[in-house]
Amino acid sequence: MPVDQGEQPSASRKGKRRDDRPTTPPPAPSQASKRRRKGPMAETSSTKPKSRTAARKQYHLKKWEIPEDATRMKAAFETHIRLISLTLVSDSVPEAPTEYQKAMFDRLWADSNDLTAALHKARTFRGHSQAVDDALRDVRRRQVTESSNTTLNIARIPDHFIRQTFAILHSFGITAWRPDFYSTPTSHYNAALQSIAISTFEHIAVSHGYNHMGINIDCVRDAQLLHDIYLNFVWSHLRDLVLKEAKEAGSVAKASKLREAYRRCDRLTQKRAVWLSNNTYPDRVQALASEPECTSDDERKPVGIGFQIFPKTGRNSNVTRFLRLTDSARINGTPIFRHQRGAKPEPRKEHDNPIAKSPISRRLPLGCPLDWFAPEYFNSLNVMYRAYYIDAPIALPLAGDLSDNIGEWKAWKDLSDADFMARYGNKVKAQYNLPTEVEMAAMEDRGNPEPSSSSGAGTSANPSDAQGRGLSGGESSSTAGLSGQMMEGIDGAD
């Protein structure tokens, strides 16, 4: 059985000082360095739909705008905001304040100078002990019932810091930290909440309450940076969640579930790629794990542990069999170093519903070998999409030549590309109807873009989505019912 070589740790990067913060974005990566190939009909910047509101763009910070030595402080400040707003998981939507709460606050603190003076004195406030203790118990209860990195970090904050933070909130007549997202950040009420959030975070941070997150105290003293991070997280990210949820109830939780499923796909794909590379499989085979879209996604079982696998649209059953055999070898292989492997992954089994689908499983890879596709599915695609894979390699021999014993794969695994094609690959390739020169010329005459040279900003179009939009001119049984909706923003998050 092949030995599991494990993964190599990546080198850490040195932090940047704030003075070195760039004023312009870094140059775009070269085409060769991009992980995914641009597919046909990729959107350009002029055609990409504008999905963000002007307000979100106004307060949004790009990753390159945050100094490297401030990234942990940023994470700690966002954790603090989640603490005081009781939104401890990523799909938690902040509650809106009631009109009574806003009116009571405005009546108590009509003079902003009085509020500022009170805020400086409030760090020693000890009133409302019962309400504050109740708030602390609520936070600790949520740590048990809601699992996230945020709850793990909050669990390490001493009780007296959390108690003091909520005591300050209550001293201003605010029972819960709830911004009014239908107003402006500079309204009297919202500006007060910003001051409270920043002041209480500064107090805990300089008192070493967030030391477990490795923050740089110098960054905590940067008032402008704290202001920018606050606006980015509250008035770009959290406000966006509130507006999405208001538009469609449950949409935030649904999107979070899809993002986590995509991350599991990505992690599994990377593990497969590392195993194939460490066990010296040729590039044509490693391409079967070149991107998350090569991998079936899953969902957690309703009862018990483990996941149910969604059937992968368009994938060759021979590829599925190959990947499951290599997964078995990867998971059950004998480690050669101490501490090489952690806990075994939760089991993945066939879905109880054989026709179950998900938005992720309907997406197809762009940089895969030709035989990743089931021949009947590939042949049902239109000429433009089939042309994109015209130079794609063949990864595996026919199913009859692929033994269940991995030790016998050496007969085809170690062949050169030319020898593999002569002995195995040409028989596989013969199953696929690649476009002829006449079809390619006709496509160019009609002004359709060259699939292999298509580029542009935004998300590439996908063959399965094109089928759903009726671009193929007719659906076969293998493509019937495919959705034309691409999942939006699933692998891009700040």
C-alpha positions in Angstrom: 0.0 0.0 0.0 1.4 3.4 -0.8 2.9 5.3 2.1 1.1 8.5 3.1 3.7 11.2 2.7 1.7 13.9 4.5 1.6 17.6 3.8 4.4 20.2 4.1 3.8 23.2 6.3 4.0 26.6 4.6 6.5 29.2 5.6 5.2 32.1 7.7 5.4 35.6 6.3 7.0 38.5 8.0 4.6 41.2 9.2 4.5 44.7 7.8 4.5 47.9 9.8 1.6 50.3 9.2 4.0 52.9 7.7 4.6 50.4 4.9 1.0 50.0 4.1 0.6 50.2 0.3 -1.4 53.0 -1.2 -2.2 51.0 -4.4 -3.3 47.4 -4.8 -0.7 44.8 -5.5 -0.2 43.8 -9.2 -2.5 41.1 -10.5 -1.0 37.6 -10.7 0.2 36.4 -14.1 -2.1 34.2 -16.1 0.2 31.2 -15.5 -0.1 31.6 -11.7 -3.8 31.6 -11.6 -5.3 28.5 -10.1 -8.2 28.1 -12.4 -8.3 28.5 -16.1 -10.8 31.1 -17.4 -13.7 29.4 -19.0 -15.7 30.4 -22.1 -17.8 33.4 -21.9 -16.0 34.8 -18.9 -17.4 38.1 -17.8 -15.4 41.3 -18.3 -15.4 44.1 -15.8 -17.8 46.0 -18.0 -20.4 43.1 -18.0 -20.0 41.8 -14.5 -23.2 42.5 -12.5 -22.9 45.0 -9.7 -24.0 43.1 -6.6 -22.8 45.3 -3.8 -24.6 48.4 -2.7 -22.8 51.8 -2.9 -22.8 51.9 0.9 -21.0 48.6 1.3 -18.4 49.7 -1.2 -17.9 53.0 0.7 -16.9 51.2 3.9 -15.3 48.1 2.5 -11.6 47.5 3.1 -9.6 45.5 0.7 -7.3 42.8 2.2 -4.2 44.7 1.0 -5.3 47.8 2.9 -4.8 46.1 6.2 -1.1 46.0 7.4 0.1 42.5 7.9 1.0 43.1 11.5 -2.6 44.3 12.2 -4.4 41.2 10.8 -4.6 39.5 14.2 -5.8 42.7 15.9 -8.5 43.0 13.2 -9.6 39.5 14.0 -9.7 40.3 17.7 -11.7 43.5 17.2 -14.2 41.6 15.0 -14.4 39.0 17.7 -15.1 41.7 20.3 -17.9 43.1 18.1 -19.4 39.7 17.8 -19.2 39.3 21.6 -21.1 42.5 22.4 -23.7 41.9 19.6 -24.1 38.2 20.5 -23.5 37.1 16.9 -21.0 34.4 17.7 -21.2 32.4 14.4 -20.7 33.6 10.9 -24.4 33.3 9.9 -25.7 35.1 12.9 -27.7 38.2 11.9 -27.6 41.2 14.3 -31.0 42.0 15.7 -32.5 45.5 15.1 -33.0 47.9 18.0 -36.5 48.7 19.0 -37.9 52.2 18.6 -38.3 52.3 22.4 -34.5 51.5 22.9 -33.5 54.3 20.5 -35.8 56.8 22.0 -34.7 56.0 25.5 -31.1 56.4 24.5 -31.7 59.7 22.8 -33.5 61.0 25.8 -30.7 60.0 28.2 -27.8 61.1 26.1 -29.0 64.1 24.1 -25.6 65.8 24.6 -22.8 63.9 22.9 -20.2 65.7 25.1 -21.9 64.1 28.2 -21.7 60.7 26.5 -18.0 61.0 25.7 -17.2 62.1 29.3 -19.3 59.2 30.7 -17.5 56.7 28.4 -14.1 57.7 29.8 -15.4 57.1 33.3 -17.3 54.0 32.6 -14.4 51.5 32.7 -14.8 51.3 36.5 -18.6 51.0 36.3 -20.0 48.1 38.4 -23.8 48.7 38.4 -26.6 46.5 37.1 -24.9 43.4 38.5 -27.8 41.0 37.9 -28.4 42.1 34.3 -24.6 41.9 33.7 -24.3 38.5 35.2 -27.2 37.3 33.1 -25.4 38.6 30.0 -22.2 36.8 31.0 -24.2 33.6 31.5 -25.8 34.0 28.1 -22.4 34.4 26.4 -21.0 31.3 28.1 -24.1 29.3 27.2 -23.8 30.3 23.6 -20.2 29.0 23.6 -21.5 25.5 24.3 -24.4 25.6 21.8 -22.8 27.5 19.0 -19.5 26.2 17.5 -17.2 28.6 15.7 -13.6 30.0 16.0 -15.2 33.1 17.5 -16.7 31.1 20.4 -13.3 29.4 21.0 -11.6 32.8 21.2 -14.3 34.3 23.5 -14.0 31.3 25.8 -10.5 32.4 26.6 -11.5 35.9 27.7 -11.6 36.2 31.5 -15.1 36.7 33.0 -14.3 40.1 34.5 -13.6 41.6 31.1 -16.9 40.4 29.7 -18.8 41.5 32.8 -17.2 44.9 32.6 -18.0 45.3 28.9 -21.7 44.6 29.4 -21.7 46.8 32.6 -20.6 49.7 30.4 -23.4 48.9 27.9 -26.0 48.9 30.6 -24.6 52.1 32.2 -25.7 53.9 29.0 -29.2 52.4 29.1 -28.4 49.9 26.3 -29.4 46.4 27.1 -28.0 45.0 23.9 -25.5 46.3 21.3 -27.7 46.6 18.2 -26.8 49.1 15.5 -29.6 50.7 13.5 -28.6 49.6 10.0 -31.5 51.6 8.4 -29.9 54.8 9.6 -26.4 56.2 9.0 -23.1 55.3 10.8 -22.9 59.0 12.0 -26.3 59.1 13.6 -26.2 59.9 17.3 -27.2 56.4 18.3 -24.9 54.6 15.9 -21.9 56.9 16.7 -22.4 56.1 20.4 -22.4 52.3 19.7 -19.1 52.8 17.7 -17.5 54.7 20.6 -18.6 52.0 23.0 -17.3 49.1 20.8 -13.9 50.8 20.3 -13.4 51.9 23.8 -14.3 48.6 25.4 -12.1 46.7 22.9 -9.1 49.1 23.6 -9.5 48.5 27.4 -9.6 44.7 27.1 -6.8 44.6 24.6 -4.3 46.8 26.5 -5.2 44.9 29.6 -4.1 41.7 27.8 -7.5 40.2 27.5 -6.9 39.3 23.8 -3.3 38.2 24.2 -4.3 34.7 23.2 -5.1 36.0 19.7 -1.5 37.3 19.3 -2.5 40.9 18.7 0.0 43.8 18.3 -0.8 46.4 21.0 0.7 49.2 18.8 -2.0 48.5 16.3 -4.7 48.9 19.0 -3.5 52.4 19.6 -4.0 53.3 15.9 -7.4 55.2 16.2 -7.8 55.6 12.4 -7.2 51.9 11.8 -9.7 50.9 14.4 -12.2 53.3 12.9 -11.7 51.8 9.4 -11.9 48.2 10.7 -15.1 49.0 12.6 -16.8 50.5 9.5 -15.7 47.6 7.3 -17.0 44.9 9.6 -20.2 46.6 10.9 -21.3 48.8 8.0 -20.0 46.6 5.2 -20.2 43.0 6.4 -22.9 42.9 9.1 -25.1 45.4 7.4 -24.9 43.3 4.2 -26.1 40.3 6.3 -29.0 42.3 7.7 -30.2 43.5 4.3 -29.9 40.0 2.7 -31.9 38.5 5.5 -34.5 41.2 5.3 -34.9 40.5 1.6 -35.2 36.7 2.0 -35.5 35.0 5.4 -33.0 32.2 5.9 -30.7 33.3 3.0 -27.7 34.1 5.2 -27.8 30.6 6.9 -28.2 29.0 3.5 -25.3 30.9 2.0 -23.1 30.0 5.0 -24.0 26.3 4.7 -22.9 26.4 1.0 -19.7 28.2 1.8 -18.8 25.6 4.4 -19.6 22.8 1.9 -17.3 24.4 -0.7 -14.5 24.7 1.9 -14.8 21.0 2.6 -14.6 20.4 -1.1 -11.5 22.6 -1.3 -9.8 20.9 1.7 -10.5 17.4 0.3 -9.2 18.4 -3.1 -6.0 19.7 -1.6 -5.5 16.5 0.4 -6.0 14.4 -2.8 -3.6 16.6 -4.7 -0.9 16.3 -2.1 -1.3 12.5 -1.9 -1.1 12.2 -5.7 2.0 14.4 -5.9 3.8 12.7 -3.0 3.1 9.3 -4.6 4.6 10.5 -8.0 1.5 10.4 -10.1 2.0 12.2 -13.4 0.5 15.7 -14.0 -2.2 14.3 -16.2 -3.5 12.3 -13.2 -2.9 15.1 -10.6 -5.2 17.3 -12.7 -8.1 15.2 -11.4 -7.6 17.1 -8.2 -6.7 20.5 -9.6 -9.7 22.5 -8.3 -12.6 22.1 -5.9 -15.1 21.6 -8.7 -13.4 18.3 -9.4 -14.7 17.0 -6.1 -18.2 16.0 -5.0 -19.6 18.2 -2.2 -21.6 16.8 0.7 -23.9 17.7 3.6 -24.0 16.5 7.2 -26.1 13.5 7.9 -29.4 14.4 9.7 -28.7 11.6 12.2 -25.3 10.4 13.5 -21.8 11.5 12.3 -20.5 11.8 8.8 -21.6 13.3 5.6 -23.8 12.3 2.6 -22.2 12.9 -0.8 -24.1 14.6 -3.5 -23.8 13.0 -7.0 -21.3 15.0 -9.1 -22.8 16.3 -12.3 -21.1 15.0 -15.4 -18.3 13.1 -13.7 -17.0 9.8 -15.1 -17.8 6.8 -12.9 -14.3 5.6 -13.6 -12.9 8.8 -12.1 -15.2 8.4 -9.0 -13.9 4.9 -8.5 -10.3 6.0 -8.9 -10.6 8.8 -6.3 -12.3 6.6 -3.8 -9.6 4.0 -4.1 -6.9 6.6 -3.6 -8.9 8.1 -0.6 -8.9 4.7 1.0 -5.1 4.4 0.6 -4.6 8.0 1.8 -6.7 7.6 4.9 -5.6 4.1 5.8 -2.0 4.3 4.7 0.7 3.7 7.3 2.4 7.0 8.4 6.2 7.0 8.4 6.7 9.9 10.9 5.4 10.6 14.4 2.4 13.0 14.6 2.0 12.7 10.9 -1.8 12.1 11.0 -4.4 13.6 13.3 -7.9 12.3 13.8 -9.6 10.2 11.1 -12.0 12.3 9.0 -15.7 11.7 9.4 -17.0 9.1 6.9 -18.5 10.2 3.6 -21.2 7.9 2.2 -23.5 7.9 -0.8 -26.5 10.2 -0.3 -29.8 8.7 0.8 -31.5 10.5 -2.1 -29.8 9.2 -5.3 -31.1 12.3 -7.3 -30.2 14.9 -4.7 -28.4 17.9 -6.1 -26.7 21.0 -4.8 -25.5 24.3 -6.4 -21.9 23.2 -5.9 -22.3 19.7 -7.4 -23.7 21.2 -10.6 -20.5 23.3 -11.2 -18.0 21.7 -13.5 -14.2 22.0 -13.4 -12.3 24.0 -16.1 -8.8 22.6 -15.7 -9.6 18.9 -15.6 -8.6 16.0 -17.9 -11.0 15.2 -20.7 -11.9 11.8 -19.2 -13.0 13.5 -16.0 -16.3 13.8 -17.9 -18.6 10.9 -18.5 -18.5 10.5 -22.4 -22.3 10.7 -22.8 -22.4 13.9 -20.7 -19.5 15.6 -22.5 -20.9 14.7 -25.9 -24.2 16.4 -25.0 -22.5 19.8 -24.5 -22.5 22.3 -27.3 -19.5 22.9 -29.6 -18.2 26.0 -27.7 -17.8 24.1 -24.4 -16.5 21.0 -26.0 -13.9 23.1 -27.8 -12.5 24.4 -24.5 -11.3 20.9 -23.6 -9.9 20.1 -27.0 -6.3 20.0 -25.6 -7.1 18.5 -22.2 -5.1 15.3 -21.4 -6.3 11.8 -20.7 -5.7 10.8 -17.1 -6.8 7.2 -16.7 -7.1 4.0 -18.7 -10.5 2.5 -19.5 -12.4 1.0 -16.5 -11.5 -2.5 -17.5 -7.8 -1.6 -17.3 -8.1 0.1 -13.9 -7.6 -2.6 -11.3 -9.0 -2.3 -7.8 -5.4 -3.1 -6.5 -3.4 0.2 -6.5 -0.2 -1.8 -6.6 -1.1 -2.9 -10.2 -1.4 0.7 -11.4 2.3 1.0 -12.0 1.7 -0.6 -15.4 0.1 2.7 -16.7 1.0 5.2 -14.0 4.7 5.4 -14.8 4.4 5.6 -18.6 5.4 8.7 -20.4 2.5 10.7 -21.8 3.2 9.5 -25.3 3.4 5.9 -24.3 0.3 6.2 -22.2 -1.7 7.6 -25.0 -0.5 4.9 -27.5 -1.3 2.1 -25.1 -4.4 3.4 -23.2 -5.3 7.0 -23.9 -6.3 6.9 -27.5 -9.0 4.3 -26.7 -10.4 6.5 -24.0 -10.2 9.7 -26.2 -12.1 7.9 -29.0 -15.3 8.0 -26.8 -15.4 11.8 -26.9 -16.8 13.9 -29.7 -14.3 16.7 -29.9 -15.2 19.6 -32.3 -13.9 19.1 -35.9 -12.0 21.8 -37.8 -15.1 22.6 -39.7 -17.1 23.2 -36.5 -14.3 25.3 -35.0 -14.1 27.4 -38.2 -17.9 27.9 -38.2 -17.8 29.0 -34.6 -15.2 31.6 -35.3 -17.1 32.8 -38.4 -20.1 33.4 -36.2 -18.0 35.6 -33.9 -18.0 33.3 -30.9 -14.9 33.8 -28.6 -12.1 31.3 -28.7 -12.7 29.2 -25.6 -9.0 28.6 -25.0 -8.2 32.3 -25.1 -11.2 33.7 -23.3 -10.3 35.9 -20.3 -11.7 38.7 -18.2 -12.6 39.7 -14.7 -15.3 38.0 -12.7 -16.5 34.4 -12.5 -16.2 32.2 -15.5 -19.2 30.8 -17.1 -19.8 27.1 -16.6 -20.9 24.4 -19.1 -23.5 23.0 -16.7 -25.0 26.5 -16.2 -25.0 27.1 -20.0 -27.0 23.9 -20.4 -29.5 25.2 -17.9 -29.9 28.4 -19.8 -30.6 26.5 -23.0 -27.3 27.4 -24.8 -26.8 23.8 -26.0 -29.9 23.8 -28.2 -31.3 20.6 -26.6 -30.8 18.6 -23.4 -30.0 14.9 -23.2 -31.1 12.6 -20.4 -27.8 13.2 -18.7 -28.2 16.9 -18.5 -32.0 17.3 -18.0 -33.0 19.4 -15.1 -29.6 21.1 -14.6 -30.1 24.5 -13.0 -28.9 27.7 -14.8 -28.0 29.3 -11.5 -24.4 29.7 -10.5 -23.7 30.0 -6.9 -22.6 33.6 -6.3 -19.7 34.6 -4.1 -19.1 31.1 -2.8 -15.3 31.2 -2.8 -14.7 34.8 -2.4 -14.9 36.3 1.1 -13.0 39.0 2.9 
